[in-house]
Amino acid sequence: MTHLQRRAVVYVRQSTLEQVRHHHERRQQQYELAEQARAMGWHEVEVMDEDLGHSSATPGTRDGFQRLVGAVGLREVGAVFSLEVSRLARNNRDWSQLVDLCALTDTLIVDFDGVYNAQLLTDRMVLGLKGTMSEFELGLFRQRSQEALRHKAAKGELFFTVPVGYVLTPDGRCEQDPDQRIRQGVATVFERFAQTGSVRQVLIGFRQEGLSLPAVRYQQGARHVIWREATYGALRRILGNPLYAGAYAYGQRHTVTEVVGGRAQRRHGRTRPQEEWPVLLPNRLPAYIPWETYQRNQRLIRENAKSVIGEPTRGAAQSGQALLTGLLRCRRCGRQLQVHYGGSGRVVRYHCVGERVMHGGPSCIAFGGLRVDQAVAAEVLRAVEPVALQAALQAWEEMQTQPEARRTALELSIQQARYEAERAQRQFDRVEPENRLVANELERRWNAALQERRRLEAELAQLPPPPPAPSAADRAALLALAQDLPAVWHDPHTDMRQKKQLVRILIQEIMVDLPADQPVVDLVIHWVGGTHTELRVRRYRTGEHRYTTDREVTEVVRALAQMVPDRVAANILNRLTLRTGHDNTWTQTRVRSCRDAHHIPGFDPAKPRDWVTMEEAATRLQVSPMTVHRLIKIGVLPARQVVPYAPWTIMPADLERDAVRAAVQAVRRRCPRSLPRHATEQMLVPEDML
């Protein structure tokens, strides 16, 4: 026969690596088909076992099967031996291709039932039925198992593994790990994230303080908890697992089949949105954080992610001086505004550059951020002022109850190290001294445990002493700060990240626009609660900046420069409690600098003027300056003062008034009763005694 002149191929396959490791008898049955082929007359027998551990459910993923099909198509194979049809294929596509090739090349198919010739209609029908039944059997098995899993998951009882910080009891329940050190390590992650609002900042804190993170490792089917250096991925997995919030979730990830390079490939672990999870049962398990906190954490992590096209996010709250980063949105184009820093990072400007970046057009709007940040901060402080006292009391309670994380972690690590050292000592004491092979290894482990314990104790001793418990005076100071929240806000030591986090808790976004006809910035604050607040902030004009002297003060300097020298003008400005642009008091030099900056001429006593001072008026009237001042106060002599404490200016013509002359004559005659009195003037001596 021509079949015996070609070689026989024995196709060996098991679906999973688990079957390869444990189902040896079934694999041996397939290898024994080679002896059966030789007994049937084939001298050349080839065993193809490249597909051990590969499933046949997905087409095009088995190199051994593809090599078999190629050899059959080249008429190199006289018979294909397989224990059963399911070993060759679990889908009709692969099976039909093989049967068609065997019919064209006159190749036999042999299984435990018999020998089949695909060229015979009866055998071909039987082979087709076997392939269909094999595919149906696989689908039925999968459907039953999936339905059973979904039924158990719907009750919140399906657990394959549990994350670190939890353990499975013998009866299948999920509980928090009884190890206090493990629970404290997991709780520290959530505490640090609540403080910083950023996964990266939590990672930096763990690395800087040398805190370790518990992790689960499986060795030979056994579950072990190890301590290792924190990584971003480990922190992200802890913060993103709803189990820590007491919620049972099933179906968070799914498998997607894609065609890549003409072959179907299955992509495992694709994440579903939370609203598409098949099962989500909140408040079913012991929790480390409330469910509301978990939801808020996920929203904050998404917002901290970098923006993508069409999905702008606010980004993480960082230490930059721009308070409204990620919150401003242009009312003209709807795009998010970007922040730019100048002046060594101290000057903040907001720009809408979306049109320029995306389409090459001009920028929509741009403005300085100093006054806008100050205006929004004032609105935020006004909003949180009623709850400031409550927040201070809560912070007071946390100061009293929350221990230092680093010290607590070290103390728990030392307890664990002491246990390991005592356990190693007990093992060493039980071994026979003559058995040096075992005794040497146990002694090495004991010494290593003792060294680890001494290292941790030395590290604990090097920590600074814990701060003293807050006293009643500290509590009073904290409450005083709560009542003066603006002072805390504007304190240079207040962390900028905390300010931004507070603003983002209260504000959803801010719509901004620049009117073309006015030098102002129009803001519409969208608060989280749904209310809106409209603000209008004046912009700096050309040449103005944060240290520019106010226009009102400059006008006072201009008026005083016509009347008095710079030294006298500085005294008057200080008495008026006016300040320079840098918030300094006035000196003769600073007055001169202000005049030079605004091109204001200085005082010139030789310059002719149309008015006289109070001293000059007293000389002309031949009375004392106090008399002239009294005449001004009672309204007899008209005079003008540009600002309080400035010299009085008197017109010479007013000195010739009849009322002024009569008042002067009365003073000279020593008849003060003939003069009118000011409303606030009081007599030291009764009038009847004068």
Summary of the structure (lengths in Angstrom):
residues: 690
radius of gyration: 44.8
end to end distance: 159.1
largest distance: 160.4
contacts: 1876
relative contact order: 0.05
helix: 49%
strand: 16%
